[in-house]
């Protein structure tokens, strides 16, 4: 990975954690994801009008990604509704890198070298440590809602890994990262707002107005984050990009501590150190 790719993915990590925090901060999760989706659809429409149309070979991947992204949004909403941000966000993001490594090796033929493999394993270990810190002291096992939240967060991670590989192949076949990003966000972004419009009916505008500014800004951040990742996937292998992108977990932990008053603690500091070490190993390879 070149320095430009590294900077782009790290900036995407910050913007991704930020829009997730904005969404989590809105108590009504359907409202939050309606606004984020709507903001993403508007930005996607602008990109789709300005950028070249993706090549025909990319469209099966793009449409498959839309389906997986809708599953991702649904599971993410449930995890945020049922669990703490600094717990659910790390689990959701931390599940993805190892799964992406396996999927990219099997379906894309990207075999990581020894340094990259070690980096992904070490970084994922750090991410797991950050996630598991929130489960300390639960000797009697999680409650029903906690189990559902954990299941939703793990399912979110699996969908992240799936759409990462699908989009990695699709954006390379498209010939235009901007065009692929625009059409992906435009198509997927209309579904949740359309569902909310049908459900809320005549009071839709009054329902969205109080949180409109925060939610739409979250949509812009979402577009920025994923657009940068898609561009990076045209420049480097999928597995190290996925692992580097999950440095957003560190940002998410800080946001959870500062804004949601959730404890960080020494174990999370140790997990963050493993994350940094893993990133260093990934950059050493390739």
C-alpha positions, 0 to 999 in steps of 0.5 A: 500500500502506498502512503496515499492509500494508507492516508485515504483508508485512515481518513475513511476510518475516522469518518466511518466511526464518526457517522456511526456515532452520529447514528447511534446518538439518535435514539430512534434508529429507523430515523437515524438510518433513514437520514443517513441513507437519504444523505447517501442517496443524494450524494450518490445521485450527484456522483452518478450524474458527474462520473462515468457509468460503471462498465456492464461487468460491474453491475452484477456485483453492484446489485449484489452489494446493494442487497448485502448492504441492506442486510448490513444496515438492518443488523447494524440498527439492531446492534445499536438499538440493543447494545453500547456503541463502544461494545457493538461497534468494535465487534461489528468491525473486528469480525471483518478482517480475518473473514475478508482475508479468507474470502479474498484468498478463495474467491479473488486469488489474493494470497497475503504474504507472511507479513500481511498475514501476521499483521491481519492476525495481530490487528484482529487480536487487538480488535478482539481484545477491545471488543471483549473488554466490554464483556468483562465481569459477565460471569453469568452470561449475557442477558437475552437482549445482550445475546441478540445485540452480540448476534447482530454485531457479529452478523454485521461483521460478516456482512461487512466482510461479504460486501468488502469482497463483492465491492473489491471485485466490482469496483475493479471491473467498473473502470470508475470508482466514483461511478461505482460509488455513486450508483451503489449509494444511490440505489441502496440509499433509497430503500430505508427512507422509502420504507420509513415514508410508507410507515410514517405516512403524513407525519414523515416530515415532522418526524425527520425534522428534529434530527435532519441536520445530524442525520444528513451530515452522517450520510455525507460522512458515510459517502466519504468513508466508503468512497475512499475505501472503494478507491483504495481497493483499486490500488491495493489488496483487499485484506490489508485494506480491510484490516487498516480500515478497522482502525476506526475501532480505536476512533470509535472507542475514543468517541464512546468514552468522550461523548457516550461516557463509556469506559476505555480502560487499560485492556483497550489501550493494550488492544489499540497497541496490538492494532497499531503493531498489526498495521505496521506488519501489514505495511511491512509486507506486500 
